[in-house]
Amino acid sequence: MTYKEGPTSENTWRAWLAISGASTGLFCTVGFLNSFGIFQEYYATNQLAESSQSTIAWLGASSLFFLFSISVVSGSMLDTLGPRLPLCLGSIGTVLSVMMTSICKEFYQFLLAQGVLLGISMSLVTWPMLALVGQHIKRKRALAMGIVLAGSSLGGVIWPIAIDKLLKSPRIGFPWTMRIVGFIMIPCLAFSCVTARSPKVPRKYVENANPSQRLTSDNAINETKDRKRKTEVIALLHKPEMQLLCLAMFITYFGMLSPFFYTTSYAADKNFPSSFGFYTVSIVNGASFFGRILPGIVADKYGKFNCCIISTLVAGIVALCWTKVESMAGLGVWAAAYGFASGGILSLQQACAAQVATTSTLGLAIGTVTGSTAISAMANVPISGALVEKYGYTSLSIFSGVSLLLGGMLLSAARLAQNRKLTAVV
């Protein structure tokens, strides 16, 4: 007997477990990386006090580079090998990198542990899990991916507060702070590994004459699938909307992450209390939590590209208003507004990538779009640091805002490549 694939239901326990596991995985990976602003300030006054802000920023930049650049490989691993192998490797590497960071003393040691190893390991967890959720959920994909990415926002709220409290405790200090972080990650990532299962496809039996015919039929089916996948991969990479989406995200990431990393230092520059400066990171990520879910609900009805364009343009306008903030209350409101707008970009870019892909190229599509941002995301952090040191925060505000506005225009071109009707749901 051979099998034929039957229809599937999205509302399954397997799908919801995958969403829960993916959210937990992103809580420990991207959510932890969102707290780098805390480490930026801590290293500048402790282990790396002799290094400049832009030099220290390379730690976060290298993490971002490997997180995004390895996505092409990790996404393709899901398509060919399934989710379990990359996720287990990434989980072990993430915990190991955090534990190794606890014993680092020199800059190169931090770079290897908190930069290279952490970035690669996080990539093996993050993108296969996102693509896996995309395989499970098709009709409400933007919402599902928004829920998953909200896990990283939740991490961006909790991790900075927890790490700040631990670092300030005289009984704990930096080494045990990192070890406690690692111990917390172990059960969370173990849950992600257990729940990472591909969609179960119901099948029906079809009679064959004999076992040899069944074997020949199965081989023919596998060869046909391989040829089909190669054709779909080539077609995906040649789509104008895919190429424009990659270019748009490349430009967008040149400035999008600046507020995530430099809101804390901006608060310090304005002589706001240091405790409030730390909380601005949590404000940005807290607002981003809602920004990743609510636009997803709207996007499933009115179009993923349409909503992503609006989020990008709004984030650009808010970024240009950054240095007009002169009070603590104003900075809190601004951080919330930027977090919400940028949250829409972070969740909807994955939904946009999934929209132009097929089921068998979903991991590759998400990995390719994410990989296109690797260089710009890496360059963003040190460029931002250099701009602040030489020209002040006004230059950083302009750099961030213009990058986002230009990215929004390119996203509009990607949307028009699919449908030129302005009122179309794309």
Secondary structure in CASP SS format (residue, H / E / C, confidence):
PFRMAT SS
TARGET T0000
AUTHOR 0000-0000-0000
METHOD secondary structure of the structure
MODEL  1
M C 1.00
T E 1.00
Y E 1.00
K E 1.00
E E 1.00
G C 1.00
P C 1.00
T C 1.00
S C 1.00
E C 1.00
N C 1.00
T C 1.00
W H 1.00
R H 1.00
A H 1.00
W H 1.00
L H 1.00
A H 1.00
I H 1.00
S H 1.00
G H 1.00
A H 1.00
S H 1.00
T H 1.00
G H 1.00
L H 1.00
F H 1.00
C H 1.00
T C 1.00
V H 1.00
G H 1.00
F H 1.00
L H 1.00
N C 1.00
S C 1.00
F H 1.00
G H 1.00
I H 1.00
F H 1.00
Q H 1.00
E H 1.00
Y H 1.00
Y H 1.00
A H 1.00
T H 1.00
N C 1.00
Q C 1.00
L C 1.00
A C 1.00
E C 1.00
S C 1.00
S C 1.00
Q H 1.00
S H 1.00
T H 1.00
I H 1.00
A H 1.00
W H 1.00
L H 1.00
G H 1.00
A H 1.00
S H 1.00
S H 1.00
L H 1.00
F H 1.00
F H 1.00
L H 1.00
F H 1.00
S H 1.00
I C 1.00
S H 1.00
V H 1.00
V H 1.00
S H 1.00
G H 1.00
S H 1.00
M H 1.00
L H 1.00
D H 1.00
T H 1.00
L H 1.00
G C 1.00
P C 1.00
R H 1.00
L H 1.00
P H 1.00
L H 1.00
C H 1.00
L H 1.00
G H 1.00
S H 1.00
I H 1.00
G H 1.00
T H 1.00
V H 1.00
L H 1.00
S H 1.00
V H 1.00
M H 1.00
M H 1.00
T H 1.00
S C 1.00
I C 1.00
C C 1.00
K C 1.00
E C 1.00
F H 1.00
Y H 1.00
Q H 1.00
F H 1.00
L H 1.00
L H 1.00
A H 1.00
Q H 1.00
G H 1.00
V H 1.00
L H 1.00
L H 1.00
G H 1.00
I H 1.00
S H 1.00
M H 1.00
S H 1.00
L H 1.00
V H 1.00
T H 1.00
W H 1.00
P H 1.00
M H 1.00
L H 1.00
A H 1.00
L H 1.00
V H 1.00
G H 1.00
Q H 1.00
H H 1.00
I C 1.00
K C 1.00
R C 1.00
K C 1.00
R H 1.00
A H 1.00
L H 1.00
A H 1.00
M H 1.00
G H 1.00
I H 1.00
V H 1.00
L H 1.00
A H 1.00
G H 1.00
S H 1.00
S H 1.00
L H 1.00
G H 1.00
G H 1.00
V H 1.00
I H 1.00
W H 1.00
P H 1.00
I H 1.00
A H 1.00
I H 1.00
D H 1.00
K H 1.00
L H 1.00
L H 1.00
K H 1.00
S C 1.00
P C 1.00
R C 1.00
I C 1.00
G H 1.00
F H 1.00
P H 1.00
W H 1.00
T H 1.00
M H 1.00
R H 1.00
I H 1.00
V H 1.00
G H 1.00
F H 1.00
I H 1.00
M H 1.00
I H 1.00
P H 1.00
C H 1.00
L H 1.00
A H 1.00
F H 1.00
S H 1.00
C H 1.00
V H 1.00
T H 1.00
A C 1.00
R C 1.00
S C 1.00
P C 1.00
K C 1.00
V C 1.00
P C 1.00
R E 1.00
K E 1.00
Y E 1.00
V E 1.00
E C 1.00
N C 1.00
A C 1.00
N C 1.00
P H 1.00
S H 1.00
Q H 1.00
R H 1.00
L H 1.00
T H 1.00
S H 1.00
D H 1.00
N H 1.00
A H 1.00
I H 1.00
N H 1.00
E H 1.00
T H 1.00
K H 1.00
D H 1.00
R H 1.00
K H 1.00
R H 1.00
K H 1.00
T H 1.00
E H 1.00
V H 1.00
I H 1.00
A H 1.00
L H 1.00
L H 1.00
H H 1.00
K C 1.00
P H 1.00
E H 1.00
M H 1.00
Q H 1.00
L H 1.00
L H 1.00
C H 1.00
L H 1.00
A H 1.00
M H 1.00
F H 1.00
I H 1.00
T H 1.00
Y C 1.00
F C 1.00
G C 1.00
M C 1.00
L C 1.00
S H 1.00
P H 1.00
F H 1.00
F H 1.00
Y H 1.00
T H 1.00
T H 1.00
S H 1.00
Y H 1.00
A H 1.00
A H 1.00
D H 1.00
K C 1.00
N C 1.00
F C 1.00
P C 1.00
S H 1.00
S H 1.00
F H 1.00
G H 1.00
F H 1.00
Y H 1.00
T H 1.00
V H 1.00
S H 1.00
I H 1.00
V H 1.00
N H 1.00
G H 1.00
A H 1.00
S H 1.00
F H 1.00
F H 1.00
G H 1.00
R H 1.00
I H 1.00
L H 1.00
P H 1.00
G H 1.00
I H 1.00
V H 1.00
A H 1.00
D H 1.00
K H 1.00
Y H 1.00
G C 1.00
K H 1.00
F H 1.00
N H 1.00
C H 1.00
C H 1.00
I H 1.00
I H 1.00
S H 1.00
T H 1.00
L H 1.00
V H 1.00
A H 1.00
G H 1.00
I H 1.00
V H 1.00
A H 1.00
L H 1.00
C C 1.00
W H 1.00
T H 1.00
K H 1.00
V C 1.00
E C 1.00
S C 1.00
M H 1.00
A H 1.00
G H 1.00
L H 1.00
G H 1.00
V H 1.00
W H 1.00
A H 1.00
A H 1.00
A H 1.00
Y H 1.00
G H 1.00
F H 1.00
A H 1.00
S H 1.00
G H 1.00
G H 1.00
I H 1.00
L H 1.00
S H 1.00
L H 1.00
Q H 1.00
Q H 1.00
A H 1.00
C H 1.00
A H 1.00
A H 1.00
Q H 1.00
V C 1.00
A C 1.00
T C 1.00
T H 1.00
S H 1.00
T H 1.00
L H 1.00
G H 1.00
L H 1.00
A H 1.00
I H 1.00
G H 1.00
T H 1.00
V H 1.00
T H 1.00
G H 1.00
S C 1.00
T C 1.00
A H 1.00
I H 1.00
S H 1.00
A H 1.00
M H 1.00
A H 1.00
N H 1.00
V H 1.00
P H 1.00
I H 1.00
S H 1.00
G H 1.00
A H 1.00
L H 1.00
V H 1.00
E H 1.00
K H 1.00
Y H 1.00
G C 1.00
Y H 1.00
T H 1.00
S H 1.00
L H 1.00
S H 1.00
I H 1.00
F H 1.00
S H 1.00
G H 1.00
V H 1.00
S H 1.00
L H 1.00
L H 1.00
L H 1.00
G H 1.00
G H 1.00
M H 1.00
L H 1.00
L H 1.00
S H 1.00
A H 1.00
A H 1.00
R H 1.00
L H 1.00
A H 1.00
Q H 1.00
N C 1.00
R C 1.00
K C 1.00
L C 1.00
T C 1.00
A C 1.00
V C 1.00
V C 1.00
END
